[in-house]
Amino acid sequence: LSREGLVAVAVYIATSAIALYVNPYILSIPIASLILVHLVHVYRGRGRARQAVKGFIASVMLFEAPALLYRLSVLAGLEPTILKPLVYYERVLWSTLWIAAPLSITLAFIDYARKSVSNKTLGNYTLRSTTAAKRLREELYIVAGLVLAFAIGYLGYLPTVNPVKAPLNVDWVYYYNWLEKLINAENPVATSLVVAGDRPFYVVFLYTLLLVLRIDPWVLSVYHNILLFEIYTLASYFMAREVLGRQVAKYVALLAPATPHIASFLYGGFQANLLTVSLVYVLIGLIAGRGKSRGRLVAAILLSSAVAGMHVWTWIQFSLLTLLYIAISITLHIVKRSNKLGIGDLRSTLSIPVVCLAAGAITYSILRLYPDNQRIAGFESSIGRLGATILAEALNPAKMHDNIQFYHVVYTGGSLNNPFYWILYVLGATTLNPGYALLAYTVAPALLALAMYSYNPVFAYRVELNTPTHLIVAWCISSLTRTERILVLLSLYSISLGKILSFIPTT
């Protein structure tokens, strides 16, 4: 670090110390605002201004390094008490700065929307060609990402930290009970529609795994999310490769297991949601990719049908965002004729999104026809109440503030609260040229989720959880130097590991 970078480190550390020892909850908003607004501006600068970002990354690593050492020691069966105060400092600081998430999401949307209106080159990204050597390095990133995904899913069950192997979530009970009912049923498929009518394909998927692997239903119910983390990582890589190119995709493979989204899926036990959103990420890749072959079209039909039958809540979000993608594509095609997209090109761009909507709607309609499908009826009732609430009530900033704080700091163990991650998100968004897919599936829904916290916080939480914000964070990471990338990833994994250890039941 240069002299300016060291000064930045001192400023950040001093500011965080004031927040901790004076009155962290009062100072959280101005501190977060100062850091975020400052970084948004200086990240575009050169020379001395760039040192502020370097200093920020270094200052984060200064207190994440001992925290990471402590957590690795705990996993090894040790507990260095000398490091406990530093870990406490880190946890209090991050919980204080929860405001970073909504502030970053809002700033990112404002900047991205501004560029979308003014940028004449707005469109989907194209793949970057790579040599064989680069392909090999890329594959190593994927393998490393899969290993890390397995570790994130399994570390919480190590005997050194969880000797009784207590489940890290509570939703495993639902999957276990559903499997028991399918095992004892004469017609497992029909039974899946009765017991889990809003996600029958997922229950059948678990039942099929049970028959193939021949393992205890309890083991499958508790541990199968480890497999889903692998699928999530691969799906995130494919989506990033199609949307942003291979150079960014390899960092998505490393980043995906350390996101606050994965931590939330782990603690919440939202396994059906997790597998479904992984399929949605593949669909986003198919939609955003330039290739529109017949194979891609068939894959889109099959995946869309699976999504609608696997988790209808995730399907409805994907469908609404796909409609937004279509609207953005048509509107900007009309407004920005300089893109030189002809009608034929527009039809090619929209062919897969339209097919996705149609295939999903057909599958949902078939599920809806089943006479004993009470869960679909409950889903439609919930959607109806949400719509009525939005129409009847004005946006309530105070309620929105309180719900955002609760669902980031308390709900699912505070898994979504990762200020460092969200600061990287806004840095990435402000340096990234706008694209149709990113605007419709990432930037816009993230802001929409914030507004929905005023009406239905549970649904808002799920929308935020399903939004692939790690695409933009990976873009930010790809623009850093190699040393900075290592420090950022180590810090993110330290925070993620801290979440996992906090999820382990103590009684």
N, C-alpha and C positions, 0 to 999 in steps of 0.2 A: 504494500500500500504506500502511496505517496503521503506527503504531509497533509494534504487536504483529506485524503481517505482516513487517516488516523484521527483527524479532527472530527470527521463525521462519526467514527466509531465512538469517540468520547461523548459526543452530543447525544447519540442514541442511547448509550448506556446510562448517562446521567439522567436523561429524560425518563427512562424506564425505572430508575431508582426512585425518582421523585414520585412517580405514579404508584410505586409499591409502598413507600414509607410515609407519604403525606396523606393522600386520600385517593386511592386508585379509581374508585367508581365515579367521583366527580371529574377527575382529570382524564377519564378514558376517552371521552368524545373529542376534546381539543387535541389530545395527543395523537389519536388515530387520524384525525383530520389533517394535522400538521404533517405527519409522516406520509400519508397517502397523497395529498395534494402536492407536496414537495417532490415526491418521487415521480409522480406523473409528469411533472414538468422537466425535472433534471434528467430523466431517462433519455430524453431526446437530445440532450446537450452533448457537447464534446469536451474533452480535456478535463478541467477541474470539476465541472458539473457531474461528469460520469463517475467521479470518485465517490460521490454521495451514495450511489447504488452499491459500489464496492464496499464502502464502509458499513452500509446497512447489512449486507450479506455477511460480512465478517463479524459484526456485532451480534447477529443472531447465532452464528456458530460459536461465539465465545461462551454463551451459556447453554447451547445445545450440546456441545462436546462433553462437558461433565455429566449432563443429563443422559446422554447416550451411553457413556461409560457406566453410569450407575445402573441403567436398565439392562445392559448386557451382563453386568455382574449379577444382577438379580436372577436372570435367566440361567446363569451358571451355578446358581445355588448360593451366591454370596450376597452380602448387603453392606456395602461400604457406607457406614453412617456419616462419615465426614462429608459426603456429597449430598446428603439429604436436604440441607438448607438451600443449595443451589437448585435442586429439582423443585422444591417448594416455590422458590422465586420464579422459576420458569412457568409453572402451572398458574400461579396467581397473575403473572403478567399477561399470559395469553387469555385467561378468562376475563381480565380487565378490558382487553382490546377486542372484544367480540364485535364491536361496532365496525370493525374493518370489513366484515363480510358484506353487510348491506351498503356501506359506503363505496366499496370497491365495485360492486355490481352496478350501482347507480352511475358512478363515474365512467365505467367501461361502456355502458349503454349510451350515455350522452356522447362520448367521443366517437364510438362506433357508428351511431346514427348520423352524426355530423359528416363523417367520412363517406357514409353510404349515399348521402344526398349529393355531395360535391365530387366524389371520385368517379371519373368517367370510365375507369377500367374495372368497376365492380363486376364480379361474376364468380364462378366456381374456380377453384385452384386446379392446376394440372399436375400430373405426376412428373417428378424429376428423374431423368435417366441416371442410372448408376452403373459403375463397372462391377466386374465379378468380385474384385477384392472388397469393394464397399458393400456388396450384397452379403459377403461372408461376415463382415463386421456387424452388419445390420442383423443377421441371424443370431449372432452372439448376444446382441442387446435383447432380442426376443427371448432367448433361452434364459438370460439373467432375469428378465422380467417375470418369467414363469416360475423360476426358483424363488424369487422374492414373494410372488403371490402365494405360493405354497407356504412359505415361512410365516407370512402375515396371518394366514388362516390357521396354522398349526401351533405357533409359539405359545398361545394362550392355554394350551393343553399339556405343556411340558410338565413332568412330575415335580420339577424344582419349584414351580410357581402354582401348579394346580394338581396336587397329588391325587385328589379324588375325581379328577376329570369332570368337574362340574360344567355343564353347558354355559357358554358365554351369553346366550340369549334365551328368551322364554318362548319364542314362536315355534321352536322345535316340537313342542307338545302338539300343536295343530297337525303338523306333518305326520307325526307318529300316530296320532289317533286316526287320521285319514287312511294311512297305510294299513292299520289294523282292520279298518272297515272294508277296505278293498281285498285284503287277504281272505276275509271270511265271507265275501260276497260271491254269489253265483255269477253275476255279471259285473266285473270290476269297472268297465267303461261306463255303464249306466249309473253305477253307484257313485262314480266320480262327479257326475253331473248333479247328483243329489247333495253330496256332502261338501263339494267345492265347485259349485256351478259357475263361479266367476273366474276360475282357474283350473278347469278340469284337465287340460292338456298337461299341466305341470304335475298334477297328482298321478296321472297315468305315466308320465316320464319317470317319476320316482318309483312307481310300482314296477316298471320295466327294469330299472336299475336293480331293484331288489331281487327280481327273478334271475337276472343275469349274474349278479355278483354273489348271490346266495349268502347274504350277511344279515345280521340282526337288524330289525326295523329301527331300533333305538340308535344303533351306530350310524345308520344311513341318515336318519333324521337330524342327528347332531353334527355330523362331520361332512355331509355332502356339500356344504358351502365352500369347502376347500377346493373342490373341483370347479365350483362356479366361479371362484376367483381367477382360476386359470382361464376359463372361457371369457370372463370379463376383460382380462388383460389382452387376450388375442383379438377380441372384438374391438377393443379400444385402438389397438395397433392398426387393424384393417381400416377402421373409420378414419384415423389420422392420416394413413397413407393415401387414401382416396381424396381427402379434403385438403390436406396441407403438404403432402409429399413425403417421401421416405426419410429425408433428413430430420424432419420433426417427429415422424412416427416412431423412430427408434427411441426417442426420449419419452414418448407416451408409454411405450412398453415398460420402461423403468419406473415411470411415475405412477402408473395406474394403481399398483398395490398400496401406495402411500397416500392416496387421496383421502380427504375427509368423507367422501362418498363411500369408499370401501369400509372405512371404520364404522360408518352408520349401518351399512348392510350387515356387518359382523355383529354388532351389538343388538340391532333391531330384529335380526333373524328374518329379514324380508327376502327369503330365498327365491320365491316365485317372481317377485319384482326384479331381483338381481339377474336371473337368467333371461327374463323377458327384455330387460333394458339392454342386455348384451346383444340379443337378436336385433333390437331396435338400432343399436350402434352399427351393426352390419348393414341394416337397411339404409341408414344415413349415408354410409359409404357407397352403397349402390346408387343412391340418388345423386350424390355429389360427384361421383366419378364420371369421367368423360366417356368411358366406354358404355355403350347401350346395346350390347349384344343380346341375342335371344336367350343365352344362358343366364345373363343377369336378370332378364325379365322373368324367367321361370323361377329363379332363386327369390326374387322379390315377392312373387305370388305365394310361394310356399312359406317364406318367413313371415309375411304379413298375416297369413292365415294362422300360423302358429302363435304369433303375438296376441291376436284377438282371443284365442282360446286358452292362452297361458296366464294372462293377467290383464283383465279388462281395464283396470285403472291405468296401467301403463299404455295400453293400446289407445285409449281415448286421448291421452296426452299426445302421443305420437301422431294421431290422426289430426288433431287440431293444429299442431305445429306443421304438419305437412300441408294443410290448407294454407297456413301462413306462408310457407315456402312457395307454394304455387302463386299466391297473391303477390308476393314480393317479386317473383320472377316476371310475372306478366306486367306489373306496374313499372318496374325499372326497365323492362324491355321497351315499353311504350315511351317512357320519359327520356331514357338514355339511348336514343337511336344511334349514338356514336359507337355503341358496342358492336354494331354491324351484325346483330343476330337476326337472321331471317325467320319467317314463320316456320319453315322446316326445322331450323335449329331449335326454336322454342318448343315445337312439338316433341322433338327428341329429348329436350331437357325435362319436359313434364310427363313423358310417357311412364316412367317408373313410379313417380309419385302418385299418379292417377290410378295405376294398377294396384299399388299398395292400399290406397283407400278403398278401392272396390273389393279386393280380396278380403281385407279385414272386415268390411261391412257384411259381406256374405257369410263369413264364419260366425260373426256375432249374431246375425239374424237366425242362423240355424240353432245356435245355443239358446236363443231366446224362445224358440218354439217348444223346447222341452217343458212339459207341464209342471214338473216338480222343481224347476230351477228357481228356488226362492232367492238365491244370492244375486242373480241377475236383476230380479225385481228390487232387491235392496240397493243394488248399485244405481239403478235408474232413479230410485227415490232420492238417493243422496245427491246425485247430479242435479235433479230437479230442485231440491232445497237450496243447493249452492247457487244455482241460477237465480232463484227467487230472492235470495239474500243479497246478491250483487245488485239486482235491479231495485231492491227496496231500500238498501242502506248506502249511505255515502262512505267514501274512504275515511277511516278513522286512524289518523296518524298515531295517536297515543296507544290504541289497541295494537296497531301494527308493530310499534316499537316494543311493547311488552312481549308480544308473541314471538317476535324475531329473537329477542334476548333469551326467552325461555327455551325455544326450540334449537338454539345454537349452544347454549351454555349448560342446560339441564337435560333436555329430552335426549334419549338414547345415549346417556352418559356424556353429553357435550361433544359428541363425535363430529358434528359439523363445524364446531368452533376451531378454526385453524387460521388465525390472522395472517401468519406468514404466507400461507397458501393463497389467501385472497388478495394480499398485496401483490404477489407474483401474477395473479390473474389480471389485475388492472394494469400492471406494467406490460403484460403481453398484449392486452387489448388495444392499448394506446400506440403500439408499434406495429400492429398487424393491419394489412390492407383488408378492407371488408370483402366478404364473400357471401353469396346467397345462403349456403348451408349453415355457416357460422352464425349469421344474423338470425335465421329462423329457428335453429335448433339449439343454440347456446346463449347468445347475448340477450335475445328477446325473452325467452322463457325464464332466464335467471331473474330479470327485472319483474316479470309477471308474477313470479313466486313471491317476491317481496310484497307486492300489492295484495296478493291473496291472503297473506297473514292477517289482514284486517277482517277477512270474512270466514275462512275455514283454514286454520293453521295446520291441521293434519294434512289436508290436501296440498297446501302450499309447501309443506316440508317435503312431501313426496315429489312434487314438481322440481324443487331445487335438488333433491337427491338424484333424480333421473337425468338432470342436465349435464352434458359432457363438458364441464368447465375445464377439465384437464387438458383438452386440446389447446386452449389458449395459454394455460400455464406452461405446457410443453414448448410452445412457441417462444415464450419468454426465456425458458431454460436454454433453448437452442441458440439464442442470440448472445449468450454469455460466453466468457472464456472457459477453458477446460477446468481450471481451478475453481472458478465460481460455480460451475455446474456441479462439481463434486461436493462443494460446501452446501449448496442448496439441497441436493438430494439427501445428503447425510442429515441435514437439519429436518427435512420432511420425514425421513424414516425414524428419526429420534422422537418426533412428536407423535407419529403413528404408533410406535412401539409403546410410548407412554399411555396412549389411549387403550391399547390392548391389555396392558397390565392392570389398568384401572377397571376393566370390564370383568375381571375374574371375581366371582363371588367369594366373599370372605367368611361366610357362614354356611 
